[in-house]
Amino acid sequence: MSETFDIYTLLFLVLAVVIFLRLRSVLGRRTGNERPPYDPYSREEGEAGARQRPGDDNVVNLPRGEAASRQGPVTIFEDSPEDRIRDFCPKGGPVADGLLKIAREDSMFDPKQFLSGAKTAYEMIVTAFAEGNKRTLKQLLSREVYDRFVAAIDEREARDEVVESEFIGINKADIIEAELKEKTARITVKFVSQIITAIRNRKGDLIEGDPNHVRDVTDIWTFAREVTSRDPNWKLIATEVAN
């Protein structure tokens, strides 16, 4: 019985040594020269940050701040400002000239992306105003425009009026003016949208609008941004109702 025990013990020892050697050959040994785990905040790849990734042929990703990250990724375009504006305004003209001046000063500016963001901002602002959402409005409006919007909301609430609103959609949005003055970019957009609006008093009686009627609305809004600012967000600085 002792001999049997010794034989099995020896077999297990040999098997253990074989397994150890195989694992060592697969996993390798620590030599003290191993590359540390990837650190996105390291100086090499964090602060330098603008390294191009495979497949990013036209843009270079940049590190973002908290305020900027809410608006999506910021990019610097490798194609020239002239190419970007020419693709957007192939016929040129005053608008194209203004956009070109902005693009030359702001490497992150692209008119197509701006217009897409302006549409999103338009819907958010219209909806927030109807709901009396001052927090959202404060993030998207200049101080002057915010004060006017808040005053209108406060007056509405003082009269115990409730707005029922449904944003149907934007039929058309066009950049009609663009300029750069003292490092401040200003772009004016004409929005043609469809909205359902009705205002009721505290008793629920309809006093204005029609909850069953889709109304065509044309707004002319101007957005602004300091091109030298690290904050990529544009803010609404002026409004005009065309109808």
LOVO-375048 format. One line per field, with one value per residue: residue number from 1; residue in one letter; chain; x, y, z of N, C-alpha, C in turn. Coordinates in steps of 0.02 Angstrom, whole numbers, always signed. Atoms other than C-alpha are relative to their C-alpha. Layout:
N
pos	[NUM:...]
code	[a:...]
unit	[A:...]
n.x	[X:...]
n.y	[Y:...]
n.z	[Z:...]
ca.x	[X:...]
ca.y	[Y:...]
ca.z	[Z:...]
c.x	[X:...]
c.y	[Y:...]
c.z	[Z:...]
***
This chain:
243
pos	[1:2:3:4:5:6:7:8:9:10:11:12:13:14:15:16:17:18:19:20:21:22:23:24:25:26:27:28:29:30:31:32:33:34:35:36:37:38:39:40:41:42:43:44:45:46:47:48:49:50:51:52:53:54:55:56:57:58:59:60:61:62:63:64:65:66:67:68:69:70:71:72:73:74:75:76:77:78:79:80:81:82:83:84:85:86:87:88:89:90:91:92:93:94:95:96:97:98:99:100:101:102:103:104:105:106:107:108:109:110:111:112:113:114:115:116:117:118:119:120:121:122:123:124:125:126:127:128:129:130:131:132:133:134:135:136:137:138:139:140:141:142:143:144:145:146:147:148:149:150:151:152:153:154:155:156:157:158:159:160:161:162:163:164:165:166:167:168:169:170:171:172:173:174:175:176:177:178:179:180:181:182:183:184:185:186:187:188:189:190:191:192:193:194:195:196:197:198:199:200:201:202:203:204:205:206:207:208:209:210:211:212:213:214:215:216:217:218:219:220:221:222:223:224:225:226:227:228:229:230:231:232:233:234:235:236:237:238:239:240:241:242:243]
code	[m:s:e:t:f:d:i:y:t:l:l:f:l:v:l:a:v:v:i:f:l:r:l:r:s:v:l:g:r:r:t:g:n:e:r:p:p:y:d:p:y:s:r:e:e:g:e:a:g:a:r:q:r:p:g:d:d:n:v:v:n:l:p:r:g:e:a:a:s:r:q:g:p:v:t:i:f:e:d:s:p:e:d:r:i:r:d:f:c:p:k:g:g:p:v:a:d:g:l:l:k:i:a:r:e:d:s:m:f:d:p:k:q:f:l:s:g:a:k:t:a:y:e:m:i:v:t:a:f:a:e:g:n:k:r:t:l:k:q:l:l:s:r:e:v:y:d:r:f:v:a:a:i:d:e:r:e:a:r:d:e:v:v:e:s:e:f:i:g:i:n:k:a:d:i:i:e:a:e:l:k:e:k:t:a:r:i:t:v:k:f:v:s:q:i:i:t:a:i:r:n:r:k:g:d:l:i:e:g:d:p:n:h:v:r:d:v:t:d:i:w:t:f:a:r:e:v:t:s:r:d:p:n:w:k:l:i:a:t:e:v:a:n]
unit	[A:A:A:A:A:A:A:A:A:A:A:A:A:A:A:A:A:A:A:A:A:A:A:A:A:A:A:A:A:A:A:A:A:A:A:A:A:A:A:A:A:A:A:A:A:A:A:A:A:A:A:A:A:A:A:A:A:A:A:A:A:A:A:A:A:A:A:A:A:A:A:A:A:A:A:A:A:A:A:A:A:A:A:A:A:A:A:A:A:A:A:A:A:A:A:A:A:A:A:A:A:A:A:A:A:A:A:A:A:A:A:A:A:A:A:A:A:A:A:A:A:A:A:A:A:A:A:A:A:A:A:A:A:A:A:A:A:A:A:A:A:A:A:A:A:A:A:A:A:A:A:A:A:A:A:A:A:A:A:A:A:A:A:A:A:A:A:A:A:A:A:A:A:A:A:A:A:A:A:A:A:A:A:A:A:A:A:A:A:A:A:A:A:A:A:A:A:A:A:A:A:A:A:A:A:A:A:A:A:A:A:A:A:A:A:A:A:A:A:A:A:A:A:A:A:A:A:A:A:A:A:A:A:A:A:A:A:A:A:A:A:A:A]
n.x	[+41:-47:-29:+52:+5:-59:+5:+50:-27:-49:+35:+31:-53:-21:+54:+1:-57:+15:+50:-33:-43:+42:+28:-53:-15:+56:+10:-62:-27:-10:-71:-9:+3:+65:+34:+55:+67:+15:+27:+23:-17:-72:-24:-14:+60:+56:-8:-14:+68:+26:-24:+51:+15:+13:+66:+14:-40:+13:+4:-43:+36:-34:+24:+57:+18:+66:+52:-1:+18:+73:+20:-27:-72:-26:-48:-36:+4:-62:+11:-7:+63:+30:+35:+60:+52:+20:+47:+63:+26:-38:+6:-33:+44:-14:+3:-60:-58:+2:-16:-71:-37:+7:-37:-72:-18:+22:-14:+52:+64:+24:+68:+50:+8:+32:+71:+31:+5:+48:+67:+12:+8:+65:+53:-8:+19:+73:+32:-15:+38:+70:+4:-25:-62:-50:-67:-22:-7:-60:-58:+1:+14:-41:+32:+54:+57:+26:+40:+64:+38:+21:+51:+62:+23:+25:+64:+49:+16:+37:+70:+23:+12:-37:-11:-2:-38:-29:-46:+9:-63:-28:+5:-57:-45:-51:-43:+12:-52:-58:-51:-50:-18:-41:-6:+65:+36:+72:+33:+73:+33:+73:+33:+71:+19:+71:+10:+68:-3:+63:-9:+60:-2:-1:+60:-7:+32:-46:+0:-40:-26:+45:-35:+10:-23:-72:-15:-65:-35:-65:-41:-68:-40:-72:-42:-67:-52:-67:-39:-60:+20:-7:+68:+24:+72:+29:+58:+48:-8:+52:+56:+47:+54:+14:+71]
n.y	[-60:-56:-8:-30:-71:-35:-5:-51:-65:-20:-19:-66:-50:-10:-35:-69:-34:-10:-54:-62:-22:-21:-64:-50:-16:-37:-64:-38:-19:-71:-17:-69:-45:+4:-63:-9:-2:-62:-54:-52:-67:-8:-55:+23:+11:-38:-71:-8:+12:-8:+53:+23:+71:+30:-14:-71:-30:-71:-38:+20:-9:-42:+7:-42:-20:+22:-36:+19:+70:+7:-16:+48:-7:-57:+22:-48:+28:-3:-35:-73:-37:-14:+60:+10:-49:+11:+56:-22:-55:+5:-60:-56:-54:-30:+50:+41:-41:-3:+66:+12:-37:+37:+63:-14:-16:+54:+63:+49:-20:+29:-26:+53:+19:-56:-3:+57:-17:-55:+30:+32:-53:-32:+42:+1:-65:-8:+46:-22:-60:+20:+36:-42:+31:-53:+30:+15:-64:-34:+30:-10:-70:-53:-28:-45:+38:+40:-43:-12:+62:+12:-49:+23:+59:-23:-33:+53:+35:-46:+1:+69:+28:+61:+9:+67:-8:+59:-18:+49:+9:-56:+11:-29:-42:-27:-54:-58:-49:+25:-51:+5:-66:+0:+68:+27:+25:-5:+33:-7:+56:-6:+64:+7:+60:+12:+7:-5:-39:-22:-28:+6:-33:+45:+43:+44:-29:-21:-72:-17:+57:+55:+64:+45:-33:-7:-68:-12:-54:-19:-36:-19:+1:-12:+34:-31:+36:-27:+50:+14:+34:+73:+26:+3:-10:-61:-22:-42:-69:-43:+36:-40:+40:-27:+3]
n.z	[+0:-2:+67:+42:-19:+26:+73:+16:-21:+50:+61:-10:-1:+69:+34:-24:+30:+71:+4:-19:+55:+56:-18:+2:+70:+29:-33:-2:-65:-11:+3:-24:+58:+31:+13:-48:+30:+36:-41:+46:-24:-2:+41:+68:+39:-27:+14:+71:+21:+67:+43:+46:-5:+65:+26:-7:+54:+10:-62:-55:-62:-50:-68:-11:-68:-21:+36:+70:+10:+5:+67:+46:+12:+36:+49:+43:+67:+37:+63:-8:-10:+66:+23:-41:+17:+70:+0:-30:+41:+62:+42:-32:-21:-65:-53:+7:-22:-72:-26:+12:-50:-63:+5:-2:-69:-45:+34:-16:+31:+63:+6:-2:-70:-35:+16:-34:-71:-7:+3:-65:-49:+12:-29:-73:-28:+7:-48:-69:-14:-11:-64:-54:-24:-1:-4:+68:+36:-22:+32:+72:+17:-29:-60:+19:+26:-56:-43:+33:-2:-69:-15:+32:-37:-64:+11:+16:-63:-44:+23:-7:+67:+15:+72:+28:+62:+31:+55:+53:+35:+39:+72:+34:-40:+45:-25:+43:-13:-37:-5:-53:-23:-61:-24:-16:+58:-4:+56:-4:+32:+10:-12:+17:-38:-14:-72:-26:-62:-30:-66:-40:-65:-57:+3:+57:+60:+53:+9:+59:+37:+17:-12:+57:+61:+9:+23:+30:-34:+28:-48:+21:-61:+8:-48:-3:-38:+4:+34:-39:-61:-1:-3:+69:+3:+26:-38:+35:-23:+26:+31:+38:+29:+65:+14]
ca.x	[+0:+148:+221:+54:+44:+222:+187:+29:+115:+256:+135:+42:+206:+260:+90:+98:+272:+213:+61:+169:+292:+151:+69:+235:+265:+92:+81:+264:+366:+375:+541:+510:+499:+315:+210:+89:-100:-170:-205:-316:-258:-72:+31:+73:-104:-213:-143:-74:-245:-261:-200:-292:-377:-395:-542:-541:-485:-561:-566:-458:-540:-498:-506:-669:-726:-884:-986:-929:-958:-1145:-1149:-1063:-886:-786:-683:-550:-570:-422:-504:-487:-617:-644:-691:-812:-902:-901:-988:-1120:-1140:-1083:-1142:-1051:-1123:-1129:-1180:-1037:-914:-971:-962:-788:-726:-794:-718:-548:-549:-632:-558:-705:-838:-934:-1094:-1183:-1151:-1199:-1366:-1403:-1367:-1471:-1622:-1603:-1583:-1737:-1848:-1775:-1802:-1980:-2026:-1940:-2027:-2198:-2160:-2086:-1921:-1804:-1657:-1648:-1674:-1530:-1409:-1460:-1498:-1396:-1430:-1537:-1645:-1659:-1723:-1858:-1912:-1919:-2020:-2148:-2156:-2179:-2319:-2405:-2393:-2455:-2613:-2629:-2620:-2563:-2487:-2526:-2399:-2343:-2192:-2231:-2068:-1958:-2003:-1856:-1705:-1588:-1439:-1482:-1344:-1168:-1035:-880:-854:-713:-695:-882:-970:-1153:-1264:-1447:-1561:-1737:-1843:-2009:-2094:-2262:-2326:-2490:-2521:-2666:-2675:-2801:-2847:-2854:-3028:-2966:-3058:-2972:-2921:-2800:-2745:-2821:-2770:-2828:-2745:-2567:-2497:-2357:-2228:-2081:-1946:-1784:-1656:-1477:-1347:-1176:-1012:-840:-725:-578:-677:-643:-831:-900:-1081:-1180:-1313:-1470:-1446:-1593:-1766:-1889:-2058:-2088:-2273]
ca.y	[+0:+115:+80:+121:+284:+331:+295:+402:+540:+542:+546:+695:+787:+761:+819:+975:+1019:+998:+1110:+1242:+1246:+1260:+1403:+1493:+1480:+1550:+1689:+1738:+1808:+1982:+2063:+2239:+2312:+2278:+2418:+2491:+2482:+2613:+2778:+2898:+3043:+3016:+3155:+3048:+3004:+3114:+3290:+3265:+3187:+3235:+3068:+3006:+2837:+2712:+2761:+2945:+3012:+3185:+3233:+3227:+3199:+3323:+3308:+3382:+3477:+3442:+3578:+3526:+3341:+3370:+3428:+3277:+3256:+3407:+3388:+3481:+3458:+3419:+3485:+3671:+3800:+3842:+3662:+3651:+3811:+3771:+3606:+3697:+3853:+3804:+3970:+4080:+4250:+4353:+4204:+4098:+4240:+4258:+4071:+4065:+4200:+4101:+3938:+4018:+4075:+3921:+3754:+3663:+3752:+3661:+3739:+3573:+3522:+3695:+3691:+3517:+3578:+3736:+3630:+3529:+3687:+3764:+3618:+3613:+3799:+3802:+3651:+3717:+3885:+3803:+3694:+3838:+3744:+3885:+3769:+3710:+3886:+3953:+3834:+3884:+4071:+4227:+4324:+4454:+4329:+4219:+4365:+4401:+4220:+4204:+4365:+4295:+4130:+4220:+4328:+4174:+4086:+4241:+4233:+4047:+4005:+3836:+3806:+3647:+3629:+3494:+3517:+3432:+3464:+3581:+3593:+3700:+3784:+3899:+4006:+4180:+4283:+4249:+4367:+4377:+4534:+4552:+4363:+4340:+4232:+4269:+4160:+4193:+4048:+4053:+3911:+3857:+3737:+3663:+3676:+3645:+3772:+3805:+3912:+3877:+3969:+3894:+3824:+3736:+3851:+3882:+4064:+4058:+3939:+3774:+3603:+3523:+3640:+3629:+3804:+3853:+3961:+4056:+4112:+4204:+4168:+4225:+4119:+4179:+4107:+4175:+4085:+4096:+4014:+3834:+3813:+3752:+3793:+3923:+4027:+4110:+4300:+4368:+4311:+4374:+4303:+4323:+4280]
ca.z	[+0:+37:-136:-218:-122:-173:-357:-361:-265:-391:-537:-463:-433:-613:-676:-567:-634:-815:-786:-702:-847:-976:-883:-868:-1055:-1094:-965:-963:-820:-745:-786:-718:-895:-927:-1004:-875:-904:-1024:-937:-1037:-927:-948:-1026:-1176:-1226:-1117:-1127:-1301:-1334:-1515:-1579:-1730:-1715:-1857:-1966:-1912:-2080:-2070:-1887:-1732:-1563:-1425:-1235:-1171:-1016:-918:-1003:-1175:-1149:-1132:-1312:-1387:-1456:-1512:-1669:-1766:-1953:-2062:-2220:-2250:-2194:-2378:-2417:-2270:-2317:-2503:-2468:-2367:-2475:-2650:-2726:-2603:-2555:-2394:-2286:-2353:-2324:-2144:-2112:-2188:-2070:-1923:-1984:-2006:-1825:-1751:-1804:-1723:-1827:-1962:-2030:-2053:-1873:-1813:-1903:-1835:-1659:-1687:-1733:-1574:-1471:-1552:-1503:-1327:-1299:-1368:-1262:-1105:-1121:-1136:-984:-884:-869:-819:-785:-965:-1031:-927:-1010:-1186:-1177:-1153:-994:-1082:-1175:-1021:-917:-1047:-1057:-868:-854:-977:-881:-715:-785:-854:-686:-595:-701:-662:-846:-908:-1080:-1173:-1311:-1430:-1543:-1708:-1799:-1901:-2084:-2131:-2053:-2150:-2101:-2165:-2085:-2020:-1956:-1848:-1745:-1618:-1598:-1573:-1701:-1734:-1842:-1878:-1923:-1994:-1926:-2001:-1881:-1834:-1657:-1566:-1428:-1311:-1155:-1017:-858:-683:-719:-875:-994:-1160:-1174:-1320:-1456:-1513:-1446:-1609:-1731:-1796:-1817:-1934:-1845:-1920:-1799:-1834:-1699:-1679:-1591:-1532:-1468:-1427:-1548:-1427:-1287:-1236:-1213:-1381:-1335:-1432:-1345:-1408:-1401:-1501:-1558:-1686:-1736:-1921:-1914]
c.x	[+43:+29:-50:-6:+58:-4:-49:+24:+49:-33:-32:+52:+24:-52:-2:+57:-14:-50:+31:+42:-41:-31:+52:+17:-54:-5:+63:+20:+6:+74:+14:-2:-67:-30:-58:-67:-13:-33:-21:+18:+75:+20:+8:-63:-60:+7:+16:-63:-16:+27:-56:-8:-13:-72:-20:+40:-7:+2:+48:-37:+42:-25:-55:-8:-70:-55:-3:-25:-75:-23:+26:+73:+18:+54:+36:+4:+66:-9:-2:-68:-35:-40:-65:-56:-24:-50:-68:-34:+37:-2:+33:-50:+18:-1:+63:+62:+3:+19:+74:+43:-2:+42:+75:+25:-15:+8:-53:-66:-12:-73:-54:-13:-34:-75:-38:-10:-51:-71:-17:-12:-68:-57:+4:-24:-75:-36:+10:-40:-73:-8:+21:+64:+57:+71:+28:+11:+65:+63:+6:-7:+52:-37:-60:-62:-31:-45:-69:-45:-28:-55:-67:-29:-31:-68:-55:-21:-39:-74:-31:-19:+46:+5:+0:+33:+27:+42:-5:+65:+21:-5:+61:+42:+57:+41:-8:+50:+57:+53:+47:+22:+38:-1:-67:-36:-75:-31:-75:-33:-76:-30:-73:-22:-75:-9:-75:+3:-71:+15:-67:+8:-3:-59:+4:-33:+53:-5:+41:+25:-53:+38:-6:+26:+76:+15:+70:+32:+67:+37:+67:+41:+73:+38:+70:+47:+66:+46:+64:-16:+10:-68:-28:-75:-18:-61:-45:+3:-55:-54:-45:-52:-20:-74:-41]
c.y	[+63:+13:+33:+74:+40:+9:+55:+70:+27:+22:+70:+56:+15:+40:+74:+41:+16:+58:+68:+27:+25:+69:+55:+20:+42:+70:+43:+17:+75:+15:+70:+51:-2:+69:+7:-1:+67:+50:+57:+70:+10:+57:-21:-4:+39:+73:+11:-15:+1:-53:-27:-76:-28:+14:+73:+38:+75:+42:-28:+14:+41:-17:+51:+18:-23:+34:-22:-70:-10:+11:-50:+14:+63:-25:+59:-31:+10:+33:+74:+32:+14:-60:-12:+48:-10:-58:+21:+55:+1:+63:+61:+53:+24:-52:-43:+38:+4:-66:-16:+37:-36:-63:+10:+15:-56:-66:-53:+14:-35:+20:-54:-23:+55:+0:-58:+15:+56:-26:-33:+52:+34:-39:+0:+65:+11:-44:+23:+62:-17:-34:+43:-27:+50:-28:-14:+64:+35:-26:+19:+73:+47:+30:+43:-38:-43:+42:+14:-62:-13:+49:-21:-61:+21:+35:-51:-37:+43:+3:-69:-30:-60:-8:-74:+6:-67:+21:-54:-13:+63:-18:+24:+43:+22:+53:+59:+56:-32:+55:-15:+70:-5:-69:-30:-19:+6:-30:+3:-55:+14:-70:+4:-66:-5:-16:+3:+35:+19:+25:-2:+37:-52:-48:-51:+25:+22:+75:+22:-63:-52:-65:-49:+28:+6:+68:+4:+61:+13:+43:+15:+10:+10:-32:+31:-44:+37:-54:-18:-38:-75:-33:+0:+17:+68:+18:+46:+71:+47:-43:+49:-48:+32:-3:-2]
c.z	[+0:-68:-47:+14:-28:-75:-20:+19:-51:-65:+6:+0:-71:-39:+20:-31:-73:-8:+15:-58:-60:+14:-4:-71:-32:+29:+3:+71:+5:+2:+29:-56:-34:-10:+49:-35:-31:+46:-46:+22:+5:-46:-72:-41:+26:-18:-74:-39:-72:-47:-42:+7:-69:-21:+6:-52:-4:+64:+51:+64:+49:+69:+12:+74:+15:-40:-72:-11:-5:-72:-52:-14:-38:-48:-32:-69:-36:-68:+13:+14:-66:-25:+40:-19:-71:-5:+25:-41:-67:-43:+31:+22:+69:+57:-1:+24:+76:+33:-8:+51:+68:-1:+2:+71:+48:-36:+14:-36:-66:-7:+2:+72:+40:-12:+32:+74:+12:-2:+67:+54:-7:+32:+76:+31:-4:+51:+72:+17:+14:+68:+59:+31:-4:+1:-70:-39:+19:-34:-74:-21:+29:+59:-18:-24:+55:+45:-31:+1:+70:+20:-29:+37:+67:-7:-15:+63:+48:-19:+5:-68:-12:-76:-17:-69:-24:-60:-53:-38:-37:-73:-37:+47:-45:+36:-48:+11:+40:+1:+59:+18:+66:+34:+23:-64:+12:-63:+11:-42:-4:+6:-22:+32:+6:+73:+16:+68:+23:+70:+38:+66:+56:+0:-57:-63:-50:-10:-61:-32:-13:+9:-57:-65:-1:-32:-29:+32:-34:+50:-31:+63:-16:+57:-2:+41:-9:-30:+37:+65:-6:+4:-71:-7:-29:+43:-42:+28:-25:-33:-37:-29:-66:-18:+63]
***
